[in-house]
Every structure is written in C-alpha cells, then in structure tokens.
Amino acid sequence: MLITCGTTDPIIAGDRYEGVTSAYAVLFFGANEQVLNSAMIPVINDPNESQETRDAAAKYLVDDQGKAIARQIHDERKCR
C-alpha cells in the first residue's frame, strides 16, 4: 500500500487501515489469515480488556470488507 498510495494509511481504508494492511498481506503476499486473526480474537473476546482495547484489536482483523478494499488498492490503484 505504501508503494501504491504513498502512505500506509490510505483514505480508502478509513479507520480500518490496519485490517486492510493485513488483508493486503493475505491476498498478495501469502500471509496466513487464520494466524493473523487468531492473535486478535482472544483480545476481542476478553471481558477483562477495556472496550477501547477490544475495539482497537478488532480493527486488525482480516475480513471481507478489508479484502475488498485491499483489492481496490492493488488492482485499481485506488487510494481515495
């Protein structure tokens, strides 16, 4: 994303840029989606964590929306 958009936080990703970055890595660099998500799910589901921490962890998840945005960045060079 940095090479394509000139930033690691492209406008198209909104406040989900971490998840979009992870999705990009899964789609185009062979990262393992299950491994990436498994690091965040325990935090999201931990009632002892603050809501702020759980919400922040959720932004790192690889999901269909993040993958769609990653494809737009990669395939269409769309950054905004």
N, CA, C and O atoms as a Maestro MAE file, in Angstrom:
{
 s_m_m2io_version
 :::
 2.0.0
}

f_m_ct {
 s_m_title
 :::
 protein
 m_atom[320] {
  # First column is atom index #
  i_m_mmod_type
  r_m_x_coord
  r_m_y_coord
  r_m_z_coord
  i_m_residue_number
  s_m_chain_name
  s_m_pdb_residue_name
  s_m_pdb_atom_name
  i_m_atomic_number
  :::
  1 25 0.814 -1.185 0.000 1 A "MET " " N  " 7
  2 3 0.000 0.000 0.000 1 A "MET " " CA " 6
  3 2 0.862 1.255 0.000 1 A "MET " " C  " 6
  4 15 0.518 2.260 -0.622 1 A "MET " " O  " 8
  5 25 1.972 1.184 0.696 2 A "LEU " " N  " 7
  6 3 2.864 2.339 0.741 2 A "LEU " " CA " 6
  7 2 3.354 2.708 -0.654 2 A "LEU " " C  " 6
  8 15 3.374 3.884 -1.016 2 A "LEU " " O  " 8
  9 25 3.745 1.718 -1.429 3 A "ILE " " N  " 7
  10 3 4.244 1.998 -2.774 3 A "ILE " " CA " 6
  11 2 3.120 2.509 -3.664 3 A "ILE " " C  " 6
  12 15 3.312 3.462 -4.419 3 A "ILE " " O  " 8
  13 25 1.961 1.891 -3.584 4 A "THR " " N  " 7
  14 3 0.834 2.279 -4.443 4 A "THR " " CA " 6
  15 2 0.244 3.617 -4.047 4 A "THR " " C  " 6
  16 15 -0.015 4.460 -4.907 4 A "THR " " O  " 8
  17 25 0.029 3.824 -2.757 5 A "CYS " " N  " 7
  18 3 -0.687 5.008 -2.289 5 A "CYS " " CA " 6
  19 2 0.216 6.092 -1.696 5 A "CYS " " C  " 6
  20 15 -0.226 7.219 -1.472 5 A "CYS " " O  " 8
  21 25 1.471 5.750 -1.444 6 A "GLY " " N  " 7
  22 3 2.366 6.732 -0.850 6 A "GLY " " CA " 6
  23 2 2.164 6.901 0.645 6 A "GLY " " C  " 6
  24 15 2.706 7.826 1.250 6 A "GLY " " O  " 8
  25 25 1.380 6.003 1.246 7 A "THR " " N  " 7
  26 3 1.116 6.050 2.677 7 A "THR " " CA " 6
  27 2 0.686 4.664 3.146 7 A "THR " " C  " 6
  28 15 0.207 3.852 2.355 7 A "THR " " O  " 8
  29 25 0.861 4.403 4.429 8 A "THR " " N  " 7
  30 3 0.355 3.159 4.989 8 A "THR " " CA " 6
  31 2 -1.076 3.331 5.504 8 A "THR " " C  " 6
  32 15 -1.678 2.387 6.015 8 A "THR " " O  " 8
  33 25 -1.609 4.537 5.365 9 A "ASP " " N  " 7
  34 3 -2.942 4.879 5.862 9 A "ASP " " CA " 6
  35 2 -3.750 5.561 4.754 9 A "ASP " " C  " 6
  36 15 -4.105 6.731 4.891 9 A "ASP " " O  " 8
  37 25 -4.047 4.849 3.652 10 A "PRO " " N  " 7
  38 3 -4.764 5.492 2.555 10 A "PRO " " CA " 6
  39 2 -6.199 5.849 2.942 10 A "PRO " " C  " 6
  40 15 -6.828 5.157 3.743 10 A "PRO " " O  " 8
  41 25 -6.691 6.908 2.380 11 A "ILE " " N  " 7
  42 3 -8.030 7.406 2.693 11 A "ILE " " CA " 6
  43 2 -9.094 6.332 2.488 11 A "ILE " " C  " 6
  44 15 -10.031 6.239 3.281 11 A "ILE " " O  " 8
  45 25 -8.968 5.525 1.445 12 A "ILE " " N  " 7
  46 3 -9.961 4.499 1.142 12 A "ILE " " CA " 6
  47 2 -10.144 3.520 2.312 12 A "ILE " " C  " 6
  48 15 -11.228 2.962 2.480 12 A "ILE " " O  " 8
  49 25 -9.107 3.308 3.112 13 A "ALA " " N  " 7
  50 3 -9.181 2.362 4.222 13 A "ALA " " CA " 6
  51 2 -9.890 2.926 5.448 13 A "ALA " " C  " 6
  52 15 -10.309 2.168 6.323 13 A "ALA " " O  " 8
  53 25 -10.027 4.238 5.521 14 A "GLY " " N  " 7
  54 3 -10.669 4.844 6.680 14 A "GLY " " CA " 6
  55 2 -9.934 4.489 7.958 14 A "GLY " " C  " 6
  56 15 -8.704 4.447 7.992 14 A "GLY " " O  " 8
  57 25 -10.705 4.232 9.015 15 A "ASP " " N  " 7
  58 3 -10.058 3.896 10.290 15 A "ASP " " CA " 6
  59 2 -9.746 2.404 10.391 15 A "ASP " " C  " 6
  60 15 -9.367 1.921 11.458 15 A "ASP " " O  " 8
  61 25 -9.904 1.674 9.286 16 A "ARG " " N  " 7
  62 3 -9.636 0.237 9.260 16 A "ARG " " CA " 6
  63 2 -8.308 -0.085 8.567 16 A "ARG " " C  " 6
  64 15 -8.110 -1.209 8.106 16 A "ARG " " O  " 8
  65 25 -7.414 0.873 8.491 17 A "TYR " " N  " 7
  66 3 -6.193 0.677 7.709 17 A "TYR " " CA " 6
  67 2 -5.349 -0.500 8.193 17 A "TYR " " C  " 6
  68 15 -4.655 -1.125 7.390 17 A "TYR " " O  " 8
  69 25 -5.393 -0.815 9.486 18 A "GLU " " N  " 7
  70 3 -4.611 -1.961 9.972 18 A "GLU " " CA " 6
  71 2 -5.158 -3.268 9.402 18 A "GLU " " C  " 6
  72 15 -4.392 -4.125 8.960 18 A "GLU " " O  " 8
  73 25 -6.487 -3.419 9.411 19 A "GLY " " N  " 7
  74 3 -7.108 -4.616 8.853 19 A "GLY " " CA " 6
  75 2 -6.929 -4.713 7.353 19 A "GLY " " C  " 6
  76 15 -6.751 -5.802 6.808 19 A "GLY " " O  " 8
  77 25 -6.976 -3.566 6.688 20 A "VAL " " N  " 7
  78 3 -6.759 -3.545 5.238 20 A "VAL " " CA " 6
  79 2 -5.309 -3.931 4.930 20 A "VAL " " C  " 6
  80 15 -5.048 -4.653 3.968 20 A "VAL " " O  " 8
  81 25 -4.378 -3.455 5.737 21 A "THR " " N  " 7
  82 3 -2.983 -3.836 5.560 21 A "THR " " CA " 6
  83 2 -2.812 -5.342 5.740 21 A "THR " " C  " 6
  84 15 -2.108 -5.987 4.964 21 A "THR " " O  " 8
  85 25 -3.451 -5.895 6.753 22 A "SER " " N  " 7
  86 3 -3.394 -7.341 6.970 22 A "SER " " CA " 6
  87 2 -4.038 -8.094 5.807 22 A "SER " " C  " 6
  88 15 -3.500 -9.102 5.350 22 A "SER " " O  " 8
  89 25 -5.178 -7.615 5.330 23 A "ALA " " N  " 7
  90 3 -5.856 -8.250 4.201 23 A "ALA " " CA " 6
  91 2 -4.979 -8.198 2.949 23 A "ALA " " C  " 6
  92 15 -4.918 -9.168 2.193 23 A "ALA " " O  " 8
  93 25 -4.311 -7.087 2.734 24 A "TYR " " N  " 7
  94 3 -3.398 -6.944 1.598 24 A "TYR " " CA " 6
  95 2 -2.292 -7.992 1.691 24 A "TYR " " C  " 6
  96 15 -1.935 -8.626 0.699 24 A "TYR " " O  " 8
  97 25 -1.761 -8.161 2.889 25 A "ALA " " N  " 7
  98 3 -0.698 -9.149 3.095 25 A "ALA " " CA " 6
  99 2 -1.200 -10.565 2.823 25 A "ALA " " C  " 6
  100 15 -0.474 -11.385 2.259 25 A "ALA " " O  " 8
  101 25 -2.423 -10.850 3.217 26 A "VAL " " N  " 7
  102 3 -3.013 -12.173 2.963 26 A "VAL " " CA " 6
  103 2 -3.202 -12.388 1.470 26 A "VAL " " C  " 6
  104 15 -2.811 -13.424 0.932 26 A "VAL " " O  " 8
  105 25 -3.801 -11.412 0.803 27 A "LEU " " N  " 7
  106 3 -4.144 -11.572 -0.616 27 A "LEU " " CA " 6
  107 2 -2.940 -11.566 -1.546 27 A "LEU " " C  " 6
  108 15 -2.913 -12.304 -2.530 27 A "LEU " " O  " 8
  109 25 -1.948 -10.742 -1.244 28 A "PHE " " N  " 7
  110 3 -0.894 -10.512 -2.224 28 A "PHE " " CA " 6
  111 2 0.512 -10.925 -1.780 28 A "PHE " " C  " 6
  112 15 1.444 -10.920 -2.585 28 A "PHE " " O  " 8
  113 25 0.666 -11.284 -0.502 29 A "PHE " " N  " 7
  114 3 1.986 -11.681 -0.017 29 A "PHE " " CA " 6
  115 2 1.985 -13.031 0.688 29 A "PHE " " C  " 6
  116 15 3.012 -13.457 1.217 29 A "PHE " " O  " 8
  117 25 0.850 -13.701 0.700 30 A "GLY " " N  " 7
  118 3 0.783 -15.051 1.249 30 A "GLY " " CA " 6
  119 2 0.720 -15.155 2.762 30 A "GLY " " C  " 6
  120 15 0.975 -16.222 3.320 30 A "GLY " " O  " 8
  121 25 0.387 -14.070 3.429 31 A "ALA " " N  " 7
  122 3 0.239 -14.145 4.886 31 A "ALA " " CA " 6
  123 2 -0.933 -15.073 5.226 31 A "ALA " " C  " 6
  124 15 -1.841 -15.262 4.417 31 A "ALA " " O  " 8
  125 25 -0.903 -15.635 6.403 32 A "ASN " " N  " 7
  126 3 -1.923 -16.578 6.840 32 A "ASN " " CA " 6
  127 2 -3.020 -15.836 7.610 32 A "ASN " " C  " 6
  128 15 -2.791 -15.318 8.702 32 A "ASN " " O  " 8
  129 25 -4.201 -15.799 7.021 33 A "GLU " " N  " 7
  130 3 -5.329 -15.073 7.624 33 A "GLU " " CA " 6
  131 2 -5.672 -15.612 9.016 33 A "GLU " " C  " 6
  132 15 -5.918 -14.840 9.942 33 A "GLU " " O  " 8
  133 25 -5.686 -16.923 9.154 34 A "GLN " " N  " 7
  134 3 -6.046 -17.516 10.447 34 A "GLN " " CA " 6
  135 2 -5.038 -17.137 11.533 34 A "GLN " " C  " 6
  136 15 -5.420 -16.864 12.671 34 A "GLN " " O  " 8
  137 25 -3.773 -17.123 11.183 35 A "VAL " " N  " 7
  138 3 -2.753 -16.750 12.166 35 A "VAL " " CA " 6
  139 2 -2.917 -15.289 12.568 35 A "VAL " " C  " 6
  140 15 -2.862 -14.956 13.752 35 A "VAL " " O  " 8
  141 25 -3.118 -14.425 11.591 36 A "LEU " " N  " 7
  142 3 -3.292 -13.005 11.898 36 A "LEU " " CA " 6
  143 2 -4.512 -12.775 12.781 36 A "LEU " " C  " 6
  144 15 -4.430 -12.069 13.786 36 A "LEU " " O  " 8
  145 25 -5.638 -13.367 12.409 37 A "ASN " " N  " 7
  146 3 -6.858 -13.167 13.185 37 A "ASN " " CA " 6
  147 2 -6.789 -13.830 14.555 37 A "ASN " " C  " 6
  148 15 -7.350 -13.312 15.521 37 A "ASN " " O  " 8
  149 25 -6.103 -14.974 14.652 38 A "SER " " N  " 7
  150 3 -6.056 -15.678 15.934 38 A "SER " " CA " 6
  151 2 -5.308 -14.880 17.001 38 A "SER " " C  " 6
  152 15 -5.493 -15.112 18.196 38 A "SER " " O  " 8
  153 25 -4.482 -13.962 16.579 39 A "ALA " " N  " 7
  154 3 -3.787 -13.109 17.542 39 A "ALA " " CA " 6
  155 2 -4.717 -12.049 18.135 39 A "ALA " " C  " 6
  156 15 -4.478 -11.575 19.246 39 A "ALA " " O  " 8
  157 25 -5.759 -11.677 17.420 40 A "MET " " N  " 7
  158 3 -6.653 -10.614 17.871 40 A "MET " " CA " 6
  159 2 -7.909 -11.136 18.569 40 A "MET " " C  " 6
  160 15 -8.431 -10.485 19.473 40 A "MET " " O  " 8
  161 25 -8.389 -12.291 18.159 41 A "ILE " " N  " 7
  162 3 -9.660 -12.797 18.681 41 A "ILE " " CA " 6
  163 2 -9.659 -12.965 20.205 41 A "ILE " " C  " 6
  164 15 -10.652 -12.614 20.843 41 A "ILE " " O  " 8
  165 25 -8.587 -13.488 20.814 42 A "PRO " " N  " 7
  166 3 -8.604 -13.583 22.281 42 A "PRO " " CA " 6
  167 2 -8.738 -12.216 22.968 42 A "PRO " " C  " 6
  168 15 -9.395 -12.101 24.003 42 A "PRO " " O  " 8
  169 25 -8.128 -11.208 22.403 43 A "VAL " " N  " 7
  170 3 -8.225 -9.858 22.979 43 A "VAL " " CA " 6
  171 2 -9.650 -9.335 22.839 43 A "VAL " " C  " 6
  172 15 -10.207 -8.780 23.786 43 A "VAL " " O  " 8
  173 25 -10.236 -9.510 21.661 44 A "ILE " " N  " 7
  174 3 -11.592 -9.031 21.402 44 A "ILE " " CA " 6
  175 2 -12.597 -9.702 22.334 44 A "ILE " " C  " 6
  176 15 -13.554 -9.069 22.778 44 A "ILE " " O  " 8
  177 25 -12.383 -10.971 22.627 45 A "ASN " " N  " 7
  178 3 -13.331 -11.736 23.444 45 A "ASN " " CA " 6
  179 2 -13.029 -11.709 24.944 45 A "ASN " " C  " 6
  180 15 -13.756 -12.319 25.728 45 A "ASN " " O  " 8
  181 25 -11.984 -11.024 25.345 46 A "ASP " " N  " 7
  182 3 -11.591 -10.998 26.752 46 A "ASP " " CA " 6
  183 2 -12.370 -9.930 27.517 46 A "ASP " " C  " 6
  184 15 -12.144 -8.737 27.314 46 A "ASP " " O  " 8
  185 25 -13.284 -10.345 28.393 47 A "PRO " " N  " 7
  186 3 -14.073 -9.352 29.139 47 A "PRO " " CA " 6
  187 2 -13.239 -8.531 30.114 47 A "PRO " " C  " 6
  188 15 -13.699 -7.503 30.611 47 A "PRO " " O  " 8
  189 25 -12.018 -8.976 30.390 48 A "ASN " " N  " 7
  190 3 -11.139 -8.219 31.284 48 A "ASN " " CA " 6
  191 2 -10.420 -7.077 30.578 48 A "ASN " " C  " 6
  192 15 -9.838 -6.207 31.226 48 A "ASN " " O  " 8
  193 25 -10.461 -7.083 29.247 49 A "GLU " " N  " 7
  194 3 -9.868 -5.983 28.473 49 A "GLU " " CA " 6
  195 2 -10.862 -4.830 28.408 49 A "GLU " " C  " 6
  196 15 -12.074 -5.044 28.449 49 A "GLU " " O  " 8
  197 25 -10.360 -3.638 28.309 50 A "SER " " N  " 7
  198 3 -11.254 -2.480 28.174 50 A "SER " " CA " 6
  199 2 -11.937 -2.515 26.806 50 A "SER " " C  " 6
  200 15 -11.435 -3.128 25.864 50 A "SER " " O  " 8
  201 25 -13.056 -1.867 26.716 51 A "GLN " " N  " 7
  202 3 -13.765 -1.793 25.432 51 A "GLN " " CA " 6
  203 2 -12.891 -1.108 24.391 51 A "GLN " " C  " 6
  204 15 -12.911 -1.480 23.218 51 A "GLN " " O  " 8
  205 25 -12.136 -0.122 24.809 52 A "GLU " " N  " 7
  206 3 -11.233 0.582 23.901 52 A "GLU " " CA " 6
  207 2 -10.193 -0.378 23.310 52 A "GLU " " C  " 6
  208 15 -9.913 -0.339 22.111 52 A "GLU " " O  " 8
  209 25 -9.632 -1.228 24.155 53 A "THR " " N  " 7
  210 3 -8.646 -2.206 23.692 53 A "THR " " CA " 6
  211 2 -9.289 -3.217 22.761 53 A "THR " " C  " 6
  212 15 -8.707 -3.565 21.734 53 A "THR " " O  " 8
  213 25 -10.485 -3.698 23.102 54 A "ARG " " N  " 7
  214 3 -11.169 -4.670 22.256 54 A "ARG " " CA " 6
  215 2 -11.524 -4.065 20.900 54 A "ARG " " C  " 6
  216 15 -11.386 -4.720 19.866 54 A "ARG " " O  " 8
  217 25 -11.980 -2.820 20.909 55 A "ASP " " N  " 7
  218 3 -12.302 -2.142 19.651 55 A "ASP " " CA " 6
  219 2 -11.049 -1.954 18.798 55 A "ASP " " C  " 6
  220 15 -11.092 -2.128 17.580 55 A "ASP " " O  " 8
  221 25 -9.948 -1.602 19.429 56 A "ALA " " N  " 7
  222 3 -8.694 -1.414 18.689 56 A "ALA " " CA " 6
  223 2 -8.241 -2.734 18.070 56 A "ALA " " C  " 6
  224 15 -7.809 -2.761 16.918 56 A "ALA " " O  " 8
  225 25 -8.336 -3.819 18.817 57 A "ALA " " N  " 7
  226 3 -7.932 -5.135 18.300 57 A "ALA " " CA " 6
  227 2 -8.794 -5.536 17.106 57 A "ALA " " C  " 6
  228 15 -8.293 -6.129 16.151 57 A "ALA " " O  " 8
  229 25 -10.074 -5.218 17.156 58 A "ALA " " N  " 7
  230 3 -10.993 -5.579 16.068 58 A "ALA " " CA " 6
  231 2 -10.597 -4.919 14.751 58 A "ALA " " C  " 6
  232 15 -10.874 -5.462 13.681 58 A "ALA " " O  " 8
  233 25 -9.966 -3.777 14.814 59 A "LYS " " N  " 7
  234 3 -9.561 -3.077 13.591 59 A "LYS " " CA " 6
  235 2 -8.446 -3.812 12.842 59 A "LYS " " C  " 6
  236 15 -8.193 -3.516 11.674 59 A "LYS " " O  " 8
  237 25 -7.786 -4.753 13.492 60 A "TYR " " N  " 7
  238 3 -6.716 -5.520 12.864 60 A "TYR " " CA " 6
  239 2 -7.211 -6.770 12.152 60 A "TYR " " C  " 6
  240 15 -6.451 -7.396 11.412 60 A "TYR " " O  " 8
  241 25 -8.469 -7.148 12.359 61 A "LEU " " N  " 7
  242 3 -8.989 -8.379 11.779 61 A "LEU " " CA " 6
  243 2 -9.028 -8.328 10.259 61 A "LEU " " C  " 6
  244 15 -9.335 -7.294 9.665 61 A "LEU " " O  " 8
  245 25 -8.716 -9.442 9.652 62 A "VAL " " N  " 7
  246 3 -8.878 -9.606 8.208 62 A "VAL " " CA " 6
  247 2 -10.322 -10.049 7.988 62 A "VAL " " C  " 6
  248 15 -10.750 -11.066 8.533 62 A "VAL " " O  " 8
  249 25 -11.071 -9.288 7.194 63 A "ASP " " N  " 7
  250 3 -12.441 -9.662 6.887 63 A "ASP " " CA " 6
  251 2 -12.735 -9.338 5.418 63 A "ASP " " C  " 6
  252 15 -11.876 -8.826 4.699 63 A "ASP " " O  " 8
  253 25 -13.949 -9.643 4.993 64 A "ASP " " N  " 7
  254 3 -14.304 -9.444 3.584 64 A "ASP " " CA " 6
  255 2 -14.235 -7.981 3.163 64 A "ASP " " C  " 6
  256 15 -13.811 -7.679 2.048 64 A "ASP " " O  " 8
  257 25 -14.642 -7.081 4.035 65 A "GLN " " N  " 7
  258 3 -14.579 -5.657 3.710 65 A "GLN " " CA " 6
  259 2 -13.128 -5.208 3.522 65 A "GLN " " C  " 6
  260 15 -12.814 -4.487 2.575 65 A "GLN " " O  " 8
  261 25 -12.261 -5.633 4.413 66 A "GLY " " N  " 7
  262 3 -10.841 -5.293 4.291 66 A "GLY " " CA " 6
  263 2 -10.227 -5.862 3.028 66 A "GLY " " C  " 6
  264 15 -9.414 -5.207 2.375 66 A "GLY " " O  " 8
  265 25 -10.615 -7.088 2.680 67 A "LYS " " N  " 7
  266 3 -10.115 -7.704 1.446 67 A "LYS " " CA " 6
  267 2 -10.592 -6.939 0.216 67 A "LYS " " C  " 6
  268 15 -9.829 -6.754 -0.732 67 A "LYS " " O  " 8
  269 25 -11.838 -6.497 0.224 68 A "ALA " " N  " 7
  270 3 -12.365 -5.744 -0.920 68 A "ALA " " CA " 6
  271 2 -11.600 -4.435 -1.106 68 A "ALA " " C  " 6
  272 15 -11.281 -4.048 -2.231 68 A "ALA " " O  " 8
  273 25 -11.312 -3.765 -0.007 69 A "ILE " " N  " 7
  274 3 -10.554 -2.514 -0.088 69 A "ILE " " CA " 6
  275 2 -9.126 -2.797 -0.546 69 A "ILE " " C  " 6
  276 15 -8.582 -2.058 -1.366 69 A "ILE " " O  " 8
  277 25 -8.520 -3.855 -0.027 70 A "ALA " " N  " 7
  278 3 -7.161 -4.221 -0.439 70 A "ALA " " CA " 6
  279 2 -7.111 -4.512 -1.932 70 A "ALA " " C  " 6
  280 15 -6.154 -4.128 -2.605 70 A "ALA " " O  " 8
  281 25 -8.129 -5.185 -2.454 71 A "ARG " " N  " 7
  282 3 -8.174 -5.463 -3.898 71 A "ARG " " CA " 6
  283 2 -8.282 -4.176 -4.712 71 A "ARG " " C  " 6
  284 15 -7.656 -4.049 -5.764 71 A "ARG " " O  " 8
  285 25 -9.076 -3.223 -4.226 72 A "GLN " " N  " 7
  286 3 -9.188 -1.950 -4.934 72 A "GLN " " CA " 6
  287 2 -7.842 -1.229 -4.968 72 A "GLN " " C  " 6
  288 15 -7.454 -0.667 -5.992 72 A "GLN " " O  " 8
  289 25 -7.147 -1.253 -3.856 73 A "ILE " " N  " 7
  290 3 -5.837 -0.607 -3.812 73 A "ILE " " CA " 6
  291 2 -4.882 -1.302 -4.782 73 A "ILE " " C  " 6
  292 15 -4.182 -0.643 -5.550 73 A "ILE " " O  " 8
  293 25 -4.855 -2.609 -4.743 74 A "HIS " " N  " 7
  294 3 -3.920 -3.372 -5.563 74 A "HIS " " CA " 6
  295 2 -4.304 -3.352 -7.044 74 A "HIS " " C  " 6
  296 15 -3.481 -3.015 -7.895 74 A "HIS " " O  " 8
  297 25 -5.540 -3.709 -7.348 75 A "ASP " " N  " 7
  298 3 -5.964 -3.903 -8.734 75 A "ASP " " CA " 6
  299 2 -6.283 -2.602 -9.457 75 A "ASP " " C  " 6
  300 15 -5.966 -2.440 -10.636 75 A "ASP " " O  " 8
  301 25 -6.907 -1.688 -8.745 76 A "GLU " " N  " 7
  302 3 -7.362 -0.437 -9.370 76 A "GLU " " CA " 6
  303 2 -6.476 0.756 -9.032 76 A "GLU " " C  " 6
  304 15 -6.681 1.855 -9.548 76 A "GLU " " O  " 8
  305 25 -5.489 0.534 -8.163 77 A "ARG " " N  " 7
  306 3 -4.640 1.629 -7.681 77 A "ARG " " CA " 6
  307 2 -5.474 2.741 -7.051 77 A "ARG " " C  " 6
  308 15 -5.141 3.922 -7.144 77 A "ARG " " O  " 8
  309 25 -6.561 2.332 -6.411 78 A "LYS " " N  " 7
  310 3 -7.484 3.281 -5.799 78 A "LYS " " CA " 6
  311 2 -7.066 3.525 -4.352 78 A "LYS " " C  " 6
  312 15 -7.018 2.587 -3.556 78 A "LYS " " O  " 8
  313 25 -6.771 4.747 -4.013 79 A "CYS " " N  " 7
  314 3 -6.307 5.089 -2.669 79 A "CYS " " CA " 6
  315 2 -7.272 6.029 -1.940 79 A "CYS " " C  " 6
  316 15 -7.161 6.221 -0.729 79 A "CYS " " O  " 8
  317 25 -8.188 6.596 -2.660 80 A "ARG " " N  " 7
  318 3 -9.154 7.550 -2.058 80 A "ARG " " CA " 6
  319 2 -10.558 7.028 -2.208 80 A "ARG " " C  " 6
  320 15 -11.508 7.678 -1.771 80 A "ARG " " O  " 8
  :::
 }
 m_bond[319] {
  # First column is bond index #
  i_m_from
  i_m_to
  i_m_order
  :::
  1 1 2 1
  2 2 3 1
  3 3 4 2
  4 3 5 1
  5 5 6 1
  6 6 7 1
  7 7 8 2
  8 7 9 1
  9 9 10 1
  10 10 11 1
  11 11 12 2
  12 11 13 1
  13 13 14 1
  14 14 15 1
  15 15 16 2
  16 15 17 1
  17 17 18 1
  18 18 19 1
  19 19 20 2
  20 19 21 1
  21 21 22 1
  22 22 23 1
  23 23 24 2
  24 23 25 1
  25 25 26 1
  26 26 27 1
  27 27 28 2
  28 27 29 1
  29 29 30 1
  30 30 31 1
  31 31 32 2
  32 31 33 1
  33 33 34 1
  34 34 35 1
  35 35 36 2
  36 35 37 1
  37 37 38 1
  38 38 39 1
  39 39 40 2
  40 39 41 1
  41 41 42 1
  42 42 43 1
  43 43 44 2
  44 43 45 1
  45 45 46 1
  46 46 47 1
  47 47 48 2
  48 47 49 1
  49 49 50 1
  50 50 51 1
  51 51 52 2
  52 51 53 1
  53 53 54 1
  54 54 55 1
  55 55 56 2
  56 55 57 1
  57 57 58 1
  58 58 59 1
  59 59 60 2
  60 59 61 1
  61 61 62 1
  62 62 63 1
  63 63 64 2
  64 63 65 1
  65 65 66 1
  66 66 67 1
  67 67 68 2
  68 67 69 1
  69 69 70 1
  70 70 71 1
  71 71 72 2
  72 71 73 1
  73 73 74 1
  74 74 75 1
  75 75 76 2
  76 75 77 1
  77 77 78 1
  78 78 79 1
  79 79 80 2
  80 79 81 1
  81 81 82 1
  82 82 83 1
  83 83 84 2
  84 83 85 1
  85 85 86 1
  86 86 87 1
  87 87 88 2
  88 87 89 1
  89 89 90 1
  90 90 91 1
  91 91 92 2
  92 91 93 1
  93 93 94 1
  94 94 95 1
  95 95 96 2
  96 95 97 1
  97 97 98 1
  98 98 99 1
  99 99 100 2
  100 99 101 1
  101 101 102 1
  102 102 103 1
  103 103 104 2
  104 103 105 1
  105 105 106 1
  106 106 107 1
  107 107 108 2
  108 107 109 1
  109 109 110 1
  110 110 111 1
  111 111 112 2
  112 111 113 1
  113 113 114 1
  114 114 115 1
  115 115 116 2
  116 115 117 1
  117 117 118 1
  118 118 119 1
  119 119 120 2
  120 119 121 1
  121 121 122 1
  122 122 123 1
  123 123 124 2
  124 123 125 1
  125 125 126 1
  126 126 127 1
  127 127 128 2
  128 127 129 1
  129 129 130 1
  130 130 131 1
  131 131 132 2
  132 131 133 1
  133 133 134 1
  134 134 135 1
  135 135 136 2
  136 135 137 1
  137 137 138 1
  138 138 139 1
  139 139 140 2
  140 139 141 1
  141 141 142 1
  142 142 143 1
  143 143 144 2
  144 143 145 1
  145 145 146 1
  146 146 147 1
  147 147 148 2
  148 147 149 1
  149 149 150 1
  150 150 151 1
  151 151 152 2
  152 151 153 1
  153 153 154 1
  154 154 155 1
  155 155 156 2
  156 155 157 1
  157 157 158 1
  158 158 159 1
  159 159 160 2
  160 159 161 1
  161 161 162 1
  162 162 163 1
  163 163 164 2
  164 163 165 1
  165 165 166 1
  166 166 167 1
  167 167 168 2
  168 167 169 1
  169 169 170 1
  170 170 171 1
  171 171 172 2
  172 171 173 1
  173 173 174 1
  174 174 175 1
  175 175 176 2
  176 175 177 1
  177 177 178 1
  178 178 179 1
  179 179 180 2
  180 179 181 1
  181 181 182 1
  182 182 183 1
  183 183 184 2
  184 183 185 1
  185 185 186 1
  186 186 187 1
  187 187 188 2
  188 187 189 1
  189 189 190 1
  190 190 191 1
  191 191 192 2
  192 191 193 1
  193 193 194 1
  194 194 195 1
  195 195 196 2
  196 195 197 1
  197 197 198 1
  198 198 199 1
  199 199 200 2
  200 199 201 1
  201 201 202 1
  202 202 203 1
  203 203 204 2
  204 203 205 1
  205 205 206 1
  206 206 207 1
  207 207 208 2
  208 207 209 1
  209 209 210 1
  210 210 211 1
  211 211 212 2
  212 211 213 1
  213 213 214 1
  214 214 215 1
  215 215 216 2
  216 215 217 1
  217 217 218 1
  218 218 219 1
  219 219 220 2
  220 219 221 1
  221 221 222 1
  222 222 223 1
  223 223 224 2
  224 223 225 1
  225 225 226 1
  226 226 227 1
  227 227 228 2
  228 227 229 1
  229 229 230 1
  230 230 231 1
  231 231 232 2
  232 231 233 1
  233 233 234 1
  234 234 235 1
  235 235 236 2
  236 235 237 1
  237 237 238 1
  238 238 239 1
  239 239 240 2
  240 239 241 1
  241 241 242 1
  242 242 243 1
  243 243 244 2
  244 243 245 1
  245 245 246 1
  246 246 247 1
  247 247 248 2
  248 247 249 1
  249 249 250 1
  250 250 251 1
  251 251 252 2
  252 251 253 1
  253 253 254 1
  254 254 255 1
  255 255 256 2
  256 255 257 1
  257 257 258 1
  258 258 259 1
  259 259 260 2
  260 259 261 1
  261 261 262 1
  262 262 263 1
  263 263 264 2
  264 263 265 1
  265 265 266 1
  266 266 267 1
  267 267 268 2
  268 267 269 1
  269 269 270 1
  270 270 271 1
  271 271 272 2
  272 271 273 1
  273 273 274 1
  274 274 275 1
  275 275 276 2
  276 275 277 1
  277 277 278 1
  278 278 279 1
  279 279 280 2
  280 279 281 1
  281 281 282 1
  282 282 283 1
  283 283 284 2
  284 283 285 1
  285 285 286 1
  286 286 287 1
  287 287 288 2
  288 287 289 1
  289 289 290 1
  290 290 291 1
  291 291 292 2
  292 291 293 1
  293 293 294 1
  294 294 295 1
  295 295 296 2
  296 295 297 1
  297 297 298 1
  298 298 299 1
  299 299 300 2
  300 299 301 1
  301 301 302 1
  302 302 303 1
  303 303 304 2
  304 303 305 1
  305 305 306 1
  306 306 307 1
  307 307 308 2
  308 307 309 1
  309 309 310 1
  310 310 311 1
  311 311 312 2
  312 311 313 1
  313 313 314 1
  314 314 315 1
  315 315 316 2
  316 315 317 1
  317 317 318 1
  318 318 319 1
  319 319 320 2
  :::
 }
}
